[in-house]
Amino acid sequence: MKKTTGIIFGIIGVVVIIIGVYVSMSNKDDAMIQNKVEDTTMMKADTTKSDTMMKVGSYEAYAPEKVMLASSTHDVVLFFRAGWCPTCRAVDADIKVNLSKIPSSLSILDVNYDDSTALKQKYGVTYQHTFVQVDKDGNLIKKWSASPTLSAIVSQVQ
């Protein structure tokens, strides 16, 4: 009986160690991917800033005055994003990696989903990972969800 109990505890211990190693390695992989995304984003942002001849769109934090950028030749899309949302983080990373591919006629504004109750009410946003295209007066042109990549966002813009 004692021998069987010892074997069971030994197996449980090995399983716990294996799970711990897996979680530790997974966290390191996530950190390495995030660092690579940040490095690539910084390199592309530096290139964009230094090359004034190259016109690209923007991905920046929401501010009410930035909505006025919208015009007949420039589109503005609000990205209602939550830091805790895995799909939001994936799209955010894809946008940052592809900053140079944002059309010069597009500004994507990052809206904090958790802190923007009035904006969510104004546009009828009920869950994170929602995109809202607006005109210069902040009127809704189009609303959609679940675009997994920058190219999917761009394809939805009217």
HELIX and SHEET records of a PDB file:
HELIX    1   1 LYS A    2  SER A   50  1                                  49    
HELIX    2   2 PRO A   64  LEU A   69  5                                   6    
HELIX    3   3 PRO A   86  VAL A   97  1                                  12    
HELIX    4   4 LEU A   99  LYS A  101  5                                   3    
HELIX    5   5 TYR A  113  ASP A  115  5                                   3    
HELIX    6   6 THR A  117  TYR A  123  1                                   7    
HELIX    7   7 LEU A  150  GLN A  156  1                                   7    
SHEET    1   A 5 SER A  58  ALA A  61  0                                        
SHEET    2   A 5 LEU A 106  ASN A 112  1                                        
SHEET    3   A 5 ASP A  75  ARG A  81  1                                        
SHEET    4   A 5 THR A 130  VAL A 134 -1                                        
SHEET    5   A 5 LEU A 140  SER A 145 -1                                        
END                                                                             
